[in-house]
């Protein structure tokens, strides 16, 4: 779907598969998820005749490669972020269940990666955990916040440990992490706590997340007033 003059790309069909080449006429792309829920999209290319964007290994960038706009939802394996990137669309890695690792060029001044996980350069914000990365994960102690949907559809994630310094888990934490059975929190964290692998606020009045992989029966603590 485009606007009438085909200068703006609005939506890519969810059921379409393969490689998509952005026409030369397109000068803008809507920023609210035009490629979301497109599991068959394997690669994004740009028209070589008059490229208003750029593509590296099937990943979409702006023309100067300063903004990473979209990783194809069907992309598998690893992805490398160039040193030139200064910004990343918030939903750039949303619904990429086959992505195993994100690495960042050592020369990048804005982002970094550890164990295939994407962070801001200071390591205080966890931006994206690859969808296909499996096993247990301990969030580094430097992290103070987690981006919205950072762990979305990470079905191989089995358990997660939250450090003492984490202040904000963002919206929809650990959504569709079907293999997640436990979330634990460092006892020194002043904002959150866990009980039997379930995540709460520190006073245990708000249930934040019940792990998707836990059992089917659960009794809420008497202290909970909000979910």
Secondary structure, DSSP 8 states (H G I E B T S, - for coil): -B-TTS-EE----TT--EEEEE-TT--EE-TTTTTTT-TTEEEEEE-TTS-SEEEETTEEEETTS-EEEE--TT--EEEEE-TT--EE-TTTTTT-TTEEEEEE-TT-SSEEEETTEEEETTS-EEEE--TT--EEEE--TT--EE-TTTTTT-TTEEEEEE-TT--B--SSTTTT-TT--EEEE-TT-SSEEEETTEEEETTS-BEEE--TTS-S-----TT--B-
